[in-house]
Amino acid sequence: MARQWYILQVHSGFEDKVKATLEERIKKEGLEELFGEILVPTEQVVEMIKGSRKTSSRRFFPGYMLVSMELNDQTWHTIHQNMPRVVGFVGDDRNPVPLSDEDAAKIIGRIQDGSDRPRPKVIFDVGENVRVIDGPFANFQGVVDEVFPEKGRVRVMVSIFGRETPVELEFVQVTNT
């Protein structure tokens, strides 16, 4: 039987701790050949905090993790037996259904994209009122005129000397009002 991806539900905020505990248990019980990767789906996000750009990690499925494993009684018990903060497998906990290859590939691809290209923490919509928080136009108010998600930029119409002027800024330079 080949390894397949399963979704494990855990207490939100304890994903990394459960991952470490599970990896330790797998090693201790000598089950490395039955388990593959254990992933906590995260992505990098960029935001402005006190005038400086900060990159942090954000879970995009809080309370869930992916486990690549060969499902049998031994592996099922390894995950369920006295594992703190584990709720169980998603779906039928007694007979978990593996993720399809396509779904697993999408989630893993998103994890890799999220670590390669940090995403902005906030996405903006055309017509939204915003305030500039960084750069030469700091503290100006404006309205989003156009959004360029692939560039991580937004064009904002700000009033300079009574005239509406388009200013192109990075997502992290503006905030919702």
Residue frames as a rotation matrix with the C-alpha (Angstrom) as fourth column:
MET 1
0.582 0.813 0.000 0.00
0.813 -0.582 0.000 0.00
0.000 0.000 -1.000 0.00
ALA 2
-0.310 -0.705 0.638 1.36
0.696 -0.625 -0.352 3.42
0.647 0.335 0.685 -0.96
ARG 3
-0.654 0.026 -0.756 1.41
0.598 -0.596 -0.537 6.54
-0.465 -0.803 0.374 1.17
GLN 4
-0.065 0.670 0.739 -1.46
0.756 -0.450 0.475 8.96
0.651 0.590 -0.478 0.74
TRP 5
-0.880 -0.216 0.423 -2.25
-0.025 -0.868 -0.495 12.40
0.474 -0.446 0.759 2.12
TYR 6
0.005 0.866 -0.499 -4.73
0.880 0.233 0.413 12.71
0.475 -0.442 -0.761 4.98
ILE 7
-0.206 0.012 0.979 -6.03
-0.233 -0.972 -0.037 15.81
0.950 -0.236 0.203 6.75
LEU 8
-0.306 0.010 -0.952 -5.68
0.847 0.458 -0.268 15.76
0.434 -0.889 -0.148 10.51
GLN 9
0.417 0.495 0.762 -7.70
0.017 -0.843 0.538 18.15
0.909 -0.211 -0.360 12.68
VAL 10
-0.342 -0.586 -0.734 -5.87
0.845 0.150 -0.513 19.52
0.411 -0.796 0.444 15.71
HIS 11
0.468 0.455 -0.757 -6.48
0.762 -0.642 0.086 22.29
-0.447 -0.617 -0.647 18.25
SER 12
0.703 -0.137 0.698 -5.97
0.442 -0.685 -0.579 25.63
0.557 0.716 -0.420 16.53
GLY 13
0.686 -0.536 0.491 -2.68
-0.650 -0.755 0.085 27.27
0.326 -0.378 -0.867 17.43
PHE 14
0.335 -0.555 0.761 -1.01
-0.578 0.517 0.631 23.96
-0.744 -0.652 -0.148 18.35
GLU 15
0.969 0.109 -0.223 -0.28
-0.247 0.499 -0.831 22.71
0.021 0.860 0.510 14.81
ASP 16
0.247 -0.958 -0.148 3.52
-0.616 -0.038 -0.787 23.02
0.748 0.286 -0.599 15.13
LYS 17
-0.290 -0.306 0.907 3.54
-0.938 0.279 -0.206 21.38
-0.190 -0.910 -0.368 18.57
VAL 18
0.604 0.575 0.552 1.42
-0.419 0.818 -0.394 18.45
-0.678 0.007 0.735 17.33
LYS 19
0.836 -0.354 -0.419 3.71
-0.349 0.246 -0.904 18.09
0.424 0.902 0.082 14.30
ALA 20
-0.148 -0.960 0.240 6.81
-0.825 -0.014 -0.565 17.94
0.545 -0.281 -0.790 16.52
THR 21
-0.132 0.177 0.975 5.16
-0.813 0.543 -0.208 15.45
-0.567 -0.821 0.072 18.91
LEU 22
0.849 0.511 0.134 4.00
-0.322 0.701 -0.636 13.23
-0.419 0.497 0.760 16.04
GLU 23
0.564 -0.719 -0.406 7.43
-0.488 0.107 -0.866 13.26
0.666 0.687 -0.290 14.36
GLU 24
-0.342 -0.680 0.649 9.04
-0.926 0.126 -0.356 12.34
0.160 -0.722 -0.673 17.69
ARG 25
0.189 0.533 0.825 6.58
-0.634 0.707 -0.311 9.49
-0.750 -0.464 0.472 18.21
ILE 26
0.935 0.135 -0.328 7.09
-0.351 0.491 -0.797 8.13
0.053 0.861 0.506 14.67
LYS 27
0.124 -0.979 -0.162 10.86
-0.654 0.042 -0.755 8.08
0.746 0.199 -0.635 15.22
LYS 28
-0.359 -0.235 0.903 10.54
-0.918 0.264 -0.296 6.51
-0.169 -0.935 -0.311 18.68
GLU 29
0.371 0.618 0.693 8.27
-0.441 0.774 -0.454 3.73
-0.817 -0.137 0.560 17.39
GLY 30
-0.617 -0.748 0.243 10.42
-0.105 0.384 0.917 3.15
-0.780 0.541 -0.316 14.28
LEU 31
0.195 0.818 0.541 7.60
0.613 0.329 -0.718 3.88
-0.766 0.472 -0.437 11.82
GLU 32
-0.260 -0.377 -0.889 9.52
-0.303 -0.842 0.446 6.17
-0.917 0.385 0.104 9.45
GLU 33
-0.980 -0.163 0.115 8.82
0.045 0.382 0.923 3.89
-0.195 0.910 -0.367 6.46
LEU 34
-0.325 0.935 0.140 5.04
0.943 0.331 -0.021 4.20
-0.066 0.125 -0.990 6.99
PHE 35
0.605 0.496 -0.623 4.98
0.500 -0.845 -0.188 7.99
-0.620 -0.198 -0.759 7.30
GLY 36
0.039 -0.550 0.835 6.12
0.896 -0.351 -0.273 10.66
0.443 0.758 0.479 4.84
GLU 37
-0.791 -0.341 0.508 5.92
0.198 -0.928 -0.314 14.40
0.579 -0.148 0.802 5.24
ILE 38
0.051 0.780 -0.624 3.85
0.989 -0.128 -0.078 16.16
-0.141 -0.613 -0.777 7.86
LEU 39
-0.693 -0.294 0.658 2.88
0.525 -0.831 0.181 19.67
0.494 0.471 0.731 6.73
VAL 40
-0.088 0.641 -0.763 1.29
0.694 -0.510 -0.508 22.62
-0.714 -0.574 -0.400 8.48
PRO 41
0.087 0.149 0.985 -0.17
0.954 -0.298 -0.039 24.72
0.288 0.943 -0.168 5.61
THR 42
0.309 -0.077 -0.948 1.35
0.495 -0.838 0.229 28.18
-0.812 -0.540 -0.221 6.02
GLU 43
0.405 -0.238 0.883 2.24
0.803 -0.369 -0.468 31.12
0.437 0.899 0.042 3.81
GLN 44
-0.568 -0.652 -0.503 4.38
0.788 -0.608 -0.101 34.20
-0.239 -0.453 0.859 4.30
VAL 45
0.555 0.740 0.380 2.55
0.788 -0.614 0.045 37.53
0.267 0.274 -0.924 4.64
VAL 46
-0.638 -0.753 0.162 3.95
0.699 -0.654 -0.290 41.06
0.324 -0.072 0.943 4.57
GLU 47
0.601 0.799 0.023 2.56
0.714 -0.549 0.434 43.96
0.360 -0.245 -0.901 6.61
MET 48
-0.230 -0.617 0.753 3.69
0.056 -0.780 -0.623 47.36
0.972 -0.101 0.214 7.87
ILE 49
0.626 0.338 -0.703 4.18
0.713 0.119 0.691 47.57
0.317 -0.934 -0.166 11.62
LYS 50
0.668 -0.306 -0.678 5.34
0.324 -0.701 0.635 50.85
-0.670 -0.644 -0.369 13.15
GLY 51
0.663 -0.323 -0.675 6.77
-0.622 -0.740 -0.256 52.04
-0.417 0.590 -0.691 9.84
SER 52
-0.489 -0.859 -0.150 8.78
-0.805 0.378 0.457 48.94
-0.336 0.345 -0.876 9.02
ARG 53
0.223 0.528 -0.819 7.95
-0.838 0.533 0.116 46.01
0.498 0.661 0.562 6.79
LYS 54
-0.381 -0.272 0.883 7.48
-0.755 0.643 -0.128 42.73
-0.533 -0.716 -0.451 8.67
THR 55
-0.170 0.297 -0.940 7.16
-0.672 0.663 0.331 39.28
0.721 0.687 0.086 7.15
SER 56
-0.433 0.096 0.897 5.38
-0.781 0.456 -0.426 36.68
-0.450 -0.885 -0.122 9.22
SER 57
-0.956 0.110 -0.273 3.99
-0.037 0.875 0.482 33.21
0.292 0.471 -0.832 8.77
ARG 58
-0.347 0.910 0.226 0.21
-0.887 -0.240 -0.396 32.70
-0.306 -0.337 0.890 8.61
ARG 59
-0.811 0.174 0.559 -1.67
0.190 0.981 -0.031 29.40
-0.554 0.081 -0.828 8.63
PHE 60
-0.707 0.601 -0.374 -4.21
-0.693 -0.480 0.538 29.29
0.144 0.639 0.756 5.84
PHE 61
0.155 0.773 -0.614 -6.01
-0.127 0.633 0.764 26.25
0.980 -0.041 0.196 7.32
PRO 62
-0.484 -0.373 0.792 -5.82
-0.793 -0.197 -0.577 26.94
0.371 -0.907 -0.200 11.08
GLY 63
0.061 0.479 0.876 -6.45
-0.831 0.510 -0.221 23.77
-0.553 -0.714 0.429 13.07
TYR 64
0.950 0.260 0.175 -5.51
-0.118 0.812 -0.571 21.40
-0.291 0.522 0.802 10.26
MET 65
-0.078 -0.983 -0.167 -2.37
-0.777 -0.045 0.628 19.67
-0.624 0.179 -0.760 9.04
LEU 66
0.664 0.220 -0.714 -1.51
-0.689 0.551 -0.471 17.27
0.290 0.805 0.517 6.23
VAL 67
0.027 -0.635 0.772 0.00
-0.648 0.577 0.497 13.87
-0.761 -0.513 -0.396 6.95
SER 68
0.224 -0.072 -0.972 1.45
-0.853 0.468 -0.231 11.61
0.472 0.881 0.044 4.26
MET 69
-0.442 -0.330 0.834 1.15
-0.772 0.613 -0.166 8.05
-0.457 -0.718 -0.526 5.50
GLU 70
-0.648 0.280 -0.708 0.29
-0.216 0.824 0.524 4.47
0.730 0.492 -0.474 4.77
LEU 71
-0.114 0.690 0.714 -3.00
-0.970 -0.233 0.070 3.98
0.215 -0.685 0.696 6.63
ASN 72
-0.193 0.150 -0.970 -3.21
0.110 0.985 0.131 0.82
0.975 -0.081 -0.207 8.73
ASP 73
0.737 0.545 -0.399 -4.14
0.418 0.096 0.903 -0.01
0.531 -0.833 -0.157 12.34
GLN 74
0.098 -0.807 -0.582 -0.63
0.989 0.017 0.144 0.76
-0.106 -0.590 0.801 13.57
THR 75
-0.775 -0.417 0.474 -0.40
0.508 -0.858 0.077 4.23
0.374 0.301 0.877 11.95
TRP 76
0.096 0.897 0.432 -3.99
0.097 -0.441 0.893 5.09
0.991 -0.044 -0.129 12.97
HIS 77
0.744 0.170 -0.647 -3.21
0.613 0.213 0.761 4.21
0.267 -0.962 0.054 16.60
THR 78
-0.343 -0.926 -0.157 0.07
0.937 -0.326 -0.127 6.17
0.066 -0.191 0.979 16.49
ILE 79
-0.670 0.138 0.729 -1.93
0.125 -0.948 0.294 9.31
0.732 0.288 0.618 15.71
HIS 80
0.249 0.932 0.265 -4.83
-0.213 -0.214 0.953 8.62
0.945 -0.293 0.145 18.09
GLN 81
0.476 -0.047 -0.878 -3.15
0.695 0.631 0.343 6.98
0.538 -0.774 0.333 21.07
ASN 82
0.465 -0.226 -0.856 -2.54
0.751 -0.411 0.516 9.60
-0.469 -0.883 -0.021 23.78
MET 83
-0.481 -0.574 0.663 -1.78
0.822 -0.559 0.113 12.33
0.306 0.599 0.740 21.23
PRO 84
-0.230 0.395 -0.889 -2.50
0.620 -0.645 -0.447 15.64
-0.750 -0.654 -0.097 22.96
ARG 85
-0.219 0.261 -0.940 -4.48
-0.329 -0.927 -0.180 18.26
-0.919 0.270 0.289 21.01
VAL 86
-0.977 -0.005 -0.214 -5.43
-0.203 0.326 0.923 15.90
0.065 0.945 -0.320 18.15
VAL 87
-0.179 0.981 0.078 -9.14
-0.843 -0.113 -0.525 15.91
-0.507 -0.160 0.847 17.31
GLY 88
0.076 0.157 0.985 -8.93
0.216 0.962 -0.170 13.26
-0.973 0.225 0.040 14.59
PHE 89
-0.829 -0.331 0.450 -9.02
0.470 0.022 0.882 12.79
-0.302 0.944 0.137 10.85
VAL 90
-0.580 0.642 -0.502 -11.31
-0.682 -0.719 -0.133 14.97
-0.447 0.265 0.855 8.76
GLY 91
-0.174 0.621 -0.765 -14.44
-0.744 0.426 0.515 13.12
0.645 0.658 0.388 7.65
ASP 92
0.846 0.444 -0.295 -14.90
-0.209 0.785 0.582 9.61
0.490 -0.431 0.757 8.97
ASP 93
0.292 -0.786 0.544 -12.35
-0.954 -0.277 0.112 9.42
0.063 -0.552 -0.831 11.80
ARG 94
0.373 -0.104 0.922 -12.50
-0.345 0.907 0.241 5.61
-0.861 -0.409 0.302 11.97
ASN 95
0.181 -0.269 0.946 -12.02
0.816 0.578 0.008 5.14
-0.549 0.770 0.324 8.21
PRO 96
0.086 -0.163 -0.983 -10.35
-0.121 -0.981 0.152 8.34
-0.989 0.106 -0.104 6.95
VAL 97
0.779 0.172 0.602 -10.63
0.576 0.181 -0.797 9.13
-0.246 0.968 0.042 3.25
PRO 98
-0.254 -0.955 -0.154 -7.37
0.751 -0.295 0.591 10.31
-0.610 0.035 0.792 1.67
LEU 99
0.166 0.174 -0.971 -7.07
-0.347 -0.911 -0.223 13.57
-0.923 0.374 -0.091 -0.24
SER 100
0.901 0.066 0.430 -7.20
0.375 0.381 -0.845 13.24
-0.219 0.922 0.319 -4.00
ASP 101
-0.035 -0.983 0.179 -3.83
0.958 0.018 0.287 13.72
-0.285 0.182 0.941 -5.71
GLU 102
-0.079 0.059 0.995 -5.11
0.638 -0.764 0.096 16.94
0.766 0.642 0.022 -7.33
ASP 103
0.845 0.458 0.276 -6.25
0.078 -0.617 0.783 18.45
0.528 -0.641 -0.557 -4.02
ALA 104
0.662 -0.682 -0.310 -3.01
0.574 0.195 0.795 17.48
-0.482 -0.705 0.521 -2.29
ALA 105
-0.214 -0.768 0.603 -0.99
0.975 -0.209 0.080 19.01
0.065 0.605 0.793 -5.16
LYS 106
0.306 0.406 0.861 -3.00
0.383 -0.881 0.279 22.28
0.871 0.245 -0.425 -4.92
ILE 107
0.994 0.107 -0.034 -2.42
0.069 -0.340 0.938 22.63
0.089 -0.934 -0.345 -1.17
ILE 108
0.367 -0.929 -0.051 1.28
0.735 0.256 0.628 21.72
-0.571 -0.268 0.776 -1.40
GLY 109
-0.141 -0.363 0.921 1.67
0.889 -0.455 -0.044 24.15
0.435 0.813 0.387 -4.33
ARG 110
0.652 0.452 0.609 0.06
0.152 -0.865 0.479 26.91
0.743 -0.219 -0.632 -2.28
ILE 111
0.865 -0.420 -0.275 2.44
0.311 0.020 0.950 26.20
-0.393 -0.907 0.148 0.61
GLN 112
-0.041 -0.942 0.334 5.43
0.932 0.084 0.353 26.45
-0.360 0.326 0.874 -1.75
ASP 113
0.028 0.118 0.993 4.10
0.663 -0.745 0.070 29.61
0.748 0.656 -0.099 -3.44
GLY 114
0.891 0.429 0.145 3.43
0.162 -0.601 0.783 31.19
0.423 -0.674 -0.605 -0.05
SER 115
0.608 -0.738 -0.292 7.02
0.443 0.010 0.896 30.68
-0.659 -0.675 0.333 1.07
ASP 116
-0.225 -0.700 0.678 8.53
0.969 -0.086 0.232 31.81
-0.104 0.709 0.698 -2.26
ARG 117
-0.610 0.115 0.784 6.44
0.269 -0.901 0.341 34.96
0.746 0.418 0.519 -2.69
PRO 118
-0.790 0.331 -0.517 5.12
0.508 -0.122 -0.853 36.60
-0.345 -0.936 -0.072 0.48
ARG 119
-0.162 0.835 0.526 1.54
0.771 -0.225 0.596 37.78
0.616 0.502 -0.607 0.11
PRO 120
-0.685 0.042 0.727 0.17
-0.345 -0.898 -0.273 41.05
0.641 -0.438 0.630 1.48
LYS 121
-0.931 0.332 -0.149 -1.80
0.297 0.455 -0.839 40.58
-0.211 -0.826 -0.523 4.69
VAL 122
-0.072 0.924 -0.376 -4.66
0.108 -0.368 -0.924 42.75
-0.992 -0.107 -0.074 3.36
ILE 123
-0.676 -0.019 0.737 -6.18
0.734 0.079 0.675 42.76
-0.071 0.997 -0.039 -0.14
PHE 124
-0.612 0.399 -0.683 -7.94
-0.096 -0.894 -0.437 45.90
-0.785 -0.202 0.585 -1.40
ASP 125
-0.070 0.692 0.718 -10.99
0.922 0.319 -0.218 46.48
-0.380 0.647 -0.661 -3.61
VAL 126
-0.751 -0.098 0.653 -11.64
0.471 -0.773 0.426 49.25
0.462 0.627 0.627 -6.13
GLY 127
0.088 0.805 0.586 -13.63
0.021 -0.590 0.807 52.07
0.996 -0.058 -0.069 -4.50
GLU 128
0.499 0.052 -0.865 -12.40
0.802 0.350 0.483 51.25
0.328 -0.935 0.133 -1.00
ASN 129
0.788 -0.240 0.566 -11.35
-0.351 -0.932 0.093 54.16
0.505 -0.272 -0.819 1.26
VAL 130
0.506 -0.710 -0.489 -7.77
0.792 0.607 -0.062 53.82
0.341 -0.356 0.870 2.48
ARG 131
0.934 -0.357 -0.025 -5.14
-0.304 -0.827 0.473 55.76
-0.190 -0.434 -0.881 4.39
VAL 132
0.497 -0.846 -0.193 -1.49
0.028 0.238 -0.971 55.87
0.867 0.477 0.142 3.32
ILE 133
0.996 -0.090 -0.017 0.73
0.023 0.062 0.998 54.78
-0.089 -0.994 0.064 6.23
ASP 134
0.235 -0.969 0.082 4.20
0.501 0.193 0.844 54.83
-0.833 -0.157 0.531 4.66
GLY 135
-0.206 -0.443 0.873 6.22
0.978 -0.115 0.172 56.89
0.025 0.889 0.457 2.20
PRO 136
-0.950 -0.291 0.109 5.99
0.297 -0.954 0.036 60.51
0.094 0.067 0.993 1.08
PHE 137
-0.413 0.873 0.260 2.16
-0.332 -0.410 0.850 60.43
0.848 0.265 0.459 1.10
ALA 138
-0.687 0.111 -0.718 1.86
0.621 0.604 -0.500 59.11
0.378 -0.789 -0.484 4.66
ASN 139
-0.645 0.557 -0.523 -1.37
0.400 -0.336 -0.852 60.17
-0.651 -0.759 -0.006 6.43
PHE 140
-0.732 0.473 -0.491 -3.11
-0.681 -0.538 0.496 61.06
-0.030 0.698 0.716 3.14
GLN 141
-0.175 0.760 0.625 -6.59
-0.046 0.628 -0.777 59.59
-0.984 -0.165 -0.074 2.67
GLY 142
-0.636 -0.035 -0.771 -7.70
-0.750 -0.210 0.628 58.26
-0.184 0.977 0.107 -0.69
VAL 143
0.500 0.810 0.308 -9.85
-0.575 0.576 -0.581 55.88
-0.648 0.113 0.753 -2.70
VAL 144
-0.393 -0.626 0.673 -8.54
0.083 0.705 0.704 52.75
-0.916 0.333 -0.225 -4.41
ASP 145
0.151 0.367 -0.918 -8.70
-0.837 -0.446 -0.316 53.33
-0.526 0.816 0.240 -8.17
GLU 146
0.583 -0.029 -0.812 -7.04
-0.571 0.696 -0.434 50.12
0.578 0.717 0.389 -9.40
VAL 147
0.544 -0.376 0.750 -5.54
-0.562 0.501 0.658 46.98
-0.623 -0.780 0.061 -7.85
PHE 148
0.331 -0.544 -0.772 -2.52
-0.739 0.360 -0.570 45.10
0.588 0.758 -0.283 -9.26
PRO 149
0.852 0.104 0.513 -2.48
-0.474 0.569 0.672 41.86
-0.222 -0.815 0.535 -7.19
GLU 150
0.826 -0.563 0.026 0.32
0.517 0.738 -0.434 40.23
0.226 0.372 0.901 -9.20
LYS 151
-0.002 -0.836 0.549 2.59
0.222 -0.536 -0.814 43.20
0.975 0.120 0.187 -8.43
GLY 152
-0.076 0.051 -0.996 1.35
0.992 0.106 -0.070 43.69
0.102 -0.993 -0.058 -4.86
ARG 153
-0.953 -0.270 -0.139 0.53
0.275 -0.961 -0.011 47.29
-0.130 -0.049 0.990 -5.72
VAL 154
0.092 0.995 -0.030 -2.54
0.955 -0.096 -0.279 49.54
-0.281 -0.003 -0.960 -5.70
ARG 155
-0.720 -0.215 0.660 -3.32
0.438 -0.878 0.192 52.88
0.538 0.428 0.727 -7.38
VAL 156
-0.085 0.629 -0.773 -4.93
0.942 -0.203 -0.268 55.30
-0.326 -0.750 -0.575 -4.96
MET 157
0.009 0.183 0.983 -6.55
0.530 -0.835 0.150 58.64
0.848 0.520 -0.105 -5.85
VAL 158
-0.126 -0.117 -0.985 -5.40
0.956 -0.281 -0.089 61.13
-0.266 -0.952 0.148 -3.20
SER 159
0.811 0.447 0.379 -6.30
0.520 -0.846 -0.116 64.81
0.269 0.291 -0.918 -2.96
ILE 160
-0.203 -0.913 -0.354 -3.19
0.922 -0.300 0.245 66.98
-0.330 -0.277 0.903 -3.31
PHE 161
-0.889 -0.092 -0.448 -3.82
0.058 -0.994 0.090 70.73
-0.454 0.054 0.889 -3.23
GLY 162
-0.148 0.961 -0.236 -7.50
-0.493 -0.278 -0.824 70.10
-0.857 -0.005 0.515 -3.97
ARG 163
0.138 0.167 -0.976 -6.85
-0.976 0.189 -0.105 67.91
0.167 0.968 0.189 -7.05
GLU 164
0.798 0.167 0.579 -7.35
-0.282 0.953 0.113 64.17
-0.533 -0.254 0.807 -7.30
THR 165
0.134 -0.851 -0.508 -3.97
-0.981 -0.042 -0.189 62.64
0.139 0.524 -0.840 -8.11
PRO 166
0.917 0.171 -0.359 -3.23
-0.165 0.985 0.047 58.95
0.362 0.016 0.932 -8.81
VAL 167
0.040 -0.906 0.421 -0.47
-0.998 -0.056 -0.026 57.51
0.047 -0.419 -0.907 -6.64
GLU 168
0.557 0.087 -0.826 0.79
-0.244 0.968 -0.063 53.94
0.794 0.236 0.560 -7.08
LEU 169
-0.009 -0.476 0.880 1.75
-0.995 -0.086 -0.056 52.30
0.102 -0.875 -0.473 -3.78
GLU 170
-0.739 -0.229 -0.634 2.62
-0.154 0.973 -0.172 48.87
0.656 -0.030 -0.754 -2.43
PHE 171
0.232 0.888 -0.397 -0.14
0.237 0.345 0.908 47.05
0.943 -0.305 -0.130 -0.50
VAL 172
0.052 -0.263 -0.963 1.86
0.969 0.245 -0.015 47.39
0.240 -0.933 0.268 2.73
GLN 173
-0.893 -0.432 0.129 1.93
0.404 -0.893 -0.197 51.20
0.200 -0.124 0.972 2.37
VAL 174
-0.492 0.794 0.357 -1.85
-0.601 -0.606 0.521 51.57
0.630 0.042 0.776 2.78
THR 175
-0.950 0.286 -0.125 -4.45
0.290 0.658 -0.695 50.44
-0.116 -0.696 -0.708 5.31
ASN 176
-0.205 0.958 0.199 -8.25
0.715 0.008 0.699 50.33
0.668 0.285 -0.687 5.42
THR 177
-0.816 -0.024 0.577 -9.88
-0.277 -0.861 -0.427 53.35
0.507 -0.508 0.696 7.05
